[in-house]
Amino acid sequence: MDADAPAPSDAQAPPPLTRTIADWISQADQKPVGSDALTWARHCLLDWTAVTIAARGEPLVQAVKQTALEDGSGAATVVGHHERVSPAWAVLVNGSAGHALDYDDVNTMMVGHPSVAVIPAILTRAETRDLEIPALLDALVRGYEVAARIGAFVGPQHYARGFHNTATIGTFGSAAALAALDRLTADETAHALGFAAARAAGLKSMFGTMTKPVQVGCAAQIGYLATRLVRHGLTANPDGIEAAQGFLEAHQLADANVVFAPAPQGRFAVEETLFKRHAACYLTHAAIECVQTLRTEHGSDAIDQLVLHVPDHILGSCNIDDPASDLECKFSLRHAAAMVLADIDTADLATYSVEDAKTDKMQALRDRVTVQGEDVPASALTWSRVVARLSDGRKVEAEFDSGVPDTDTARQWSALCKKACRIIDPVLGAGRASRIITLIEQDAPVKQLLEATR
């Protein structure tokens, strides 16, 4: 979805959106994505694998896995676990786990997390087909592209109405990636996207609960089911995204001039991925960076009050005043700022603890923090300005935008490897992260990668 593409004239109707996407997906062999996009996809694969393994012990992951096991064992790997379940269940478990810690990558075009809705589906499919990592990376770039471009079109309005873009738009990314991986025809892909349109769901009211990650797992699973069902003859409306009473119109997003244009200016959406440095909702990151700057320059003891100026349209996502669970700690701007004042490592998964949040010390630090929404453009999700009142009466401030991708991929890979080691080895044992990194670097068979996660 290219926001910069010229709108078709009144005399020329735009090509059907779903069909345009399907045509591009079906031409995967004729239209390679290029090495730069594949490099970024490799980064996404490593980051997703790491955060999924790190979530192994999360209660929501255990709940979904145990439910899957009630239906018996199967041929597909549950990442980070020894049990095997049916492929469709594996996609749901792995998709839920990948989002459980809210530590997965982000893309502002989608206003969400494209990788976590795409990778679980294509990973399981690649395992059952005995494919190698390069095939998975290619499909990831394509599914990610579809999700991000659709997200760029519907994002601010859709998100503002209360929909969880990762769960809704993610279904299209999952279906498109699998269609590319399986080399479905254009007709088959259009029907799979139509099925995805019919099943797209997810609400922001679930933020801070176990259902937020699970509805993302459902998005990955819907794409998986869509392509499998279509291969067995299932049909859907092949214009399901833009049709009358289709996805766009039903969500009050219909626009006759929307055009899908992959990789405008030769750059794929995956190359705009943002990777998390803090283990909290990404919409808190800019404020965290600001408070860290102020603490470094002036010291926590010298800061009497903090006012976090953030976009008013993110307040419904990450402004939990006083968190009542570990998950809610990740969605509280006030608590994140208090953690920085307390010199708590915001990249450490273990530090998001409701027990710590309820201590007198942390409550007192939160009392020093005020959140103020600012009327800024709906697209400005990743900006923050923090004003500190110091004990000597001065006011100082810091400003940051966390929505700028790194331009140095070598530096980024190094940082992701360090993150992976930090969060994988405590779960699987020393040296296990290095093994996983090596397999991803060497384009190993997907089965070998998954075996290394168990």
N, C-alpha and C positions, 0 to 999 in steps of 0.2 A: 504494500500500500504506500505509494509515494505521494506524500503530502505536497511535494513540489511539482508534480506532474500537472501539465495544463489540463483544465477541464474540457471535456469534449464539447463541441458546439451543439446548439439545439438541434441542428439538422443531422447530427451524427450521434446515435445512441452509443454509450460506452459498451465495450464487450462485457458479457455476463461475468460477474466477479468470480463465482465458484468455478466456472468453466476455465477462466483464464489461469487461475491457480492450478487447476487440474492439468491443463495443457503443459504448464511449466514443469510440474512435478513429473509428468510422464515422459518428459524429454531429458531426463537426468543424464543419460548416456551421451547425448549430443551437446549438453550445456554444462561443462565442468565448473565447479565452484572456485577453483584456484587454491594455491598453497596458503595464502594469508588467512583465508577463512578457515581452512582445515587446521592451521596452527591454533587459532582461537578456539575452535571446537575441541581440540585436544586439551586445552586449558579447562574448558567447561567440564569435560569428562573427568579429569582428575579432581577438580573441586567438588563435583557432585558425588563422586565415589567416596571422597574423604568425609564429607558431612553426613552421608548416608550411613557409613560405618560408625561414625561417632554417635549416631542416634540409636544404636542397637538396643540399648537398655531402656529407651523411653517407654513409658506405660502405653502410649497410643500405638507404638510399633508392636509391642507385645500383644495388645488387644487385637490388632488386625491380623497379625501372624497366627495367633491361636485360633481365630475364626477361620482362617484359611486352612489350617491343619484339620479342623473338624470335617472338612470335605475331603480329607485324605492327602497323601503325599503326591508328588508329581515330578515333572522333568525339569523344572526351572529353579534357579538359585534365588534364595532370599539373601541379599547382600549383607554380609557380616554375620550370617547364621549358618549352622550346619544343616538345618532342615531344608527340604525341597518341597515345593508345592506346584500346583498346576500353573501353567504360564499366565493365565488371566489373573489369578490371585497374586502371583509374584509381582506383576506390574503394579497392582494396587498396594501391596506391602512396601515395595521399593519406592514407589512414588510418594507414599505417605511418609516414609522414613527420610527421604531426601529433603522434605520441607519441615520435618519435625522440630529442628533446632533453629529454624529461621536463619540459617547461616549460608544459604545457597545463593547463587549468583542472581543478578538483577539486570533488567534492560528497561530504560526509561521510555523507549518507544512503545513497549507493551504495557508499561506501568505494572510490571510484574516480573515473574521469574520463568522465562521460557524453558530453560534447560530441564528443570525438575518435572515438567509435564511431558517432555519429549524423551529424555534419556531412558527412563525406566521401561518404556514401551519398546524402543528399538533395541535396548540391551537384551531383554528377554527374547525378542524375536531373533536377534543375531546369535544368541546362545542356542536356540533350538534349531537354527539353520547352520550352525557350526561356521559362522563367518569370522573374519578378522577385523581388528579395530578400524582400519581405513574405511571399510564399508559403513561402519557405524558412524564415523565422523562425517562422511559425506551426507548421510541421511539426516544427521543432527543439524548441519548447516541449513538444509532445505526446510525441515520442519520448524526450526527456529525462525527462519526468514518469514514463513507464513504467519506464525504467531505474532511476531513483532510488527509486521506490516499491518495486519488486521488491528492489532492493539494500537498502533499509531493513529489509526482512523477513529476507533471507538473510545480510546483510553480515558481522557479526562471526564467525558460525560458519563460513560459506563461506570467508571470507578466511583464518581461522585454520587451516583444513584444508589450505591451500596453493593455493587457486584464485585466479586473478587476476580479480577482479570486473569490471574494465573489459572484459576479453575475453569472459567468460562472460555476465554480465548485459547487456553492451553489445549483444549480438546482438538482444535483445528491444527495446532502444531504437531500434536501426537499423531493424528490421522495422516497428515501430509508426510511426516517423516517416515512412517511405516509404509505408506504408498510408494515413496521413493525407494526405500530399502527393498521392497518386494517387487519393484518395477511394475506396478499396476498400470493398466491402460488409463487414458484420460477419462473414459467413461466410468471405469471402476473407481477412480480417485474422486470424481465428482459425486458419486453416490456415497462414498465413505465420508466426504466432507459434509454432505447433506445429513447423514446420520449423526455426525458430530454436532451439527447445528441443532438438531432435535434434542440432544442430550446435554448441551452445554449448561452448566449450573455452578453456582458458588456465591456465597454471601459474605460481605465484610463483617456482618454481625457475629461471625464465627471467630474473628480474630481474638487471640488470647485463649482459645479453647482447643481441644484435641481435634475438633472437626475441621479446623482450618487446614492442617496438613492432609487430612484424609480426603477432603474434597479435591485437593490437587492430585492425590493418587487416583481418585476417580476420573479426573480429566485424562490422565495417562492411560487408564484402563479403557475408557470410552474409545480413544483412538485405536487401541489394540483390537477391541471388539469390532469396531467399524470395518476395519480392513479385512479381518477374518470372515465376518459375516458376508461382506460384499463378494469375497472370493467364492463363497458358496451360493451366490445368486441373489442375495438380499438387495433390494432397491430402496432408494430414498429420492427425495426431490433433488435433482442434480443442480438446482439453483438455490439450494437451501439457505445459503447465507443471505442473499439479496432478494429472494423472491417475496412476493406479497405474503404477509404474515410469516415471513421467514425470520431468521435470527436478528437481522438489523432492524426490521420494522417492529418486531415484537418487543425489542429493547429500546424502541424510540430512537433508533440511530440511522434510519433509512436515508440514503443520499444517492440519487440517480447518477451522480458524477464520480463515484468512487472507482478508482482504477488500481489494479494490482500491478506493481512494477518492481520486480525483484532487483536487489543490489543497485540502487541508483548511484550514479557516479562510480560504479564498479566496486562498491564497498558493501559487503553483506552485513546484516543486522548483528550477527554474532560478533563482529569486530567492534561492536559498541558495548560489549558486556562489561558490567561492573561487578567486581568480586568483593565480598565483604571482608572488611578488616575488623569489624566488631560483631560479636555474636548476638546481635539484636536486630529488630526491624530496621530495614535500610533507611527508612524515613527519619530515624533518629541519628543517623551517622553524621550529618552535617553539624548538628548541634553538639554532638560528642566531640568532634574535631575542634569546634570553637572553644568549648570549655577546657579541653586539653591545652590549647594554646594559652588561654588566660591563666590557667593554673601554673603552667610552666613559667610564664612571664612574671606572675605576681605572687604565686603560692596560695594554697587553699585557705590558710588561716587569714589571709588579708582580704578574702572575698566575703563580704557580708551578704550580698544578695545577687542573684542572677535572674535576668529576664531573657527567656528564650523566644526570639522572634522567628516564627516558622510560618509556612503557608497555611492559611486557615483551612484549606481543603484536606490537610493531612490529620487534622485534630481528631477525626472520627476513627483513625487507624492506630495511632500510637500515643494517645494522650490519656492513658489510664492514670488516674490521679495517685492512688495508693494501691499498688499491685497486691493481689490476694493469692497469687500462685506463681510458680517459677516461670510459667509461660507468660503471664501478664507482666513480669519484670522486663521482658524483651519488648514490650509495647508501651513503655512508660517513659516519656521524655524527662519528666522530673526525676525519676529514679536513675535513668542513665546519667543525667548531670550530677546527681548525688554520688554515684559510683566514681565518677571522675574526680570529684572533690575529695573523696575518701581514698584516692590513689588505688582504686580497685581496677584490675586488668579487664577491660571490656571485651577483650578477645578470648578470654578464658571462659569456656562453657560452664564451668562449675560455679562461677561467681554470680550467676543469675538465680539467686536463691531467695525464696519468699521468707525463709527464716531470718536471713540477714536483713532483708528489706523491712522486717517488723521490729528490728532492734531500735532502741532509743536513738542511737547514733545516726542510723540511716534516716529515720523519721525526721530528726532534727535537721539533717542536711537537705532533705526534700523540702522542708519548710522554708529554706533559703532560696528556693527555685520557683519562679512563676513562668507560665507558658502563655504567650500572647500570639494569637493568630493574626496574620497579615493578609490583606487583600492583594494577592499577587496573581499573575496569570495561572490558569489551571495546569499548564504544563510545567510550572516551576515547583516540582515536588522535592527536589534535592538540595534546596538552598536553606540556609539559616544564618541569622545574625544574633549574637549573644552579647548583651550588655551587662557588665558587672559593676556593682557599686562596692568600692573598696572601703576598708575600715578608716582610711584617712579622708573619706568624703569624695574622692575622685571617682569618675565614671570612665571606664575603659570598655572597648568592645572588640570583637573578632567576627569575621564573616567567612563563610565557606560554602562551596558547592560540591557535593559529593557525587555529582552526576557526570564527571569528566573521565572517560576511559584512559587507562595508561597507554602511552604511545610506545613504550619500550617493552616488547613482548618477552625478551630475555629476562629482564628484571621481574616482570610479572610472573613468569614461570618459576623463577627462583623463590619468589614470595609464596606462590601456591604450593610449592614443594615443602617449604618450611611449615606452612599451615597444615598440610597433610600429615607430616610427621608429628606435629604437635597434637593432632586430634585422633589419628589412627593408632599410633603405637600404644597409648594408654589402654586402648580397647582390645587390640589384637596381639600386642606384644612388641618388644623392641625389634626394630629392623623390618617390620612388616610393611610399613609405609614405603620404604625404599624399594622393596620388591614390586609393589603395585606401581610405583612411579616408573620403574624400569620397564615393566610390561607395557605400559601406555606409551612410553617413548619408543619402544621397539616394535610397535604395531602388532602385538601378539594376537593369537586367537582369543576371541572374547571368552571362550570357556576357561582359558588359562587365567585371564584377569579375574573372572568371577571366582574361580577356585582359590585364588590368592586372598580373597576377601573373607573366606570362611574360617 
